Amino acid sequence: MRYLKEIIPELGPLCDELAATPRPVDSTQIDGDIFRIRVGQYRVIYRIDDEVRAIFIESIRRRSENTYRRIRDLF
């Protein structure tokens, strides 16, 4: 996963932000408890579990036409 080198420096601050505010203004609800947030040309797909107060990063993908096609396969 070559792209991880590009996005890793931004993941720490993003995780801190999501821990404080799981549904920031710049996030988009995809379906139910599944959200996405844009980080440059990447999309971080994450799931919020309000019951246990946790956020699970499910996928990090470069934005393309196929970015959201297989999201249902993750869950």
N, C-alpha and C positions, 0 to 999 in steps of 0.2 A: 504494500500500500504506500506508494510513493508520496501521495498527497498528504499523508499524515505529517511529514516534515513541515509542510506549509501551514497547516492549521493547528498543530500542537501548541504553539505559543499563545494562541487565542482561546484554547479550550479551558485553561485554568480560570481566567477571568469570567468566561461564559458560565462555567459551573458555579462559580461564586454568585453570579447574578441570578442564575436560575434557582439556587438554594434560597436566596432572599426573596425573589419574586418569580415563582414558577410560570406565571403567565404574563410576561412582559408585553408592553404595547406592541413591540415589533415582532412578536411571535404570531403564528397563524395556527388555528385549530384545524387539523386535517379531518379528524373523526373521533368522537367520544373523548377519550383521554390522550389522544395522540396529537402532538403539536410539532411544528417545525419552526426553526429560527434560521435566519440567513447569517452566514459568516463569510463575507466576501463572496467568492463564486461557489461556495459550498453550502449545503443545507444540512443542518443537524436535526435529525428526527428523534424526538424523545417522547416518553410516556410519563404521565404524572399519576402516581398512586396516592390519592389524598388520604386514604385510610391509614397507610403506614407513613405518610408524609415523606415520600421519596420520589426522586426523579431518575428515570432510567434512560440513558442515551442508547437508542436502539440502532442508529445508523448515521454515518457521515458520508454524504455523497456529493460529488461535483454536480452542479446544476446542469441538467440536460433534459431532453424530452423524456427520457426514461427514469428520471429521478423518482417520480411518484408511482410509476406503474406497478412496481413490485412491493409496495409498502404493505399491502394486506398480507403478503407472504411472511412478513416479519412477525405477525401477531397471529 
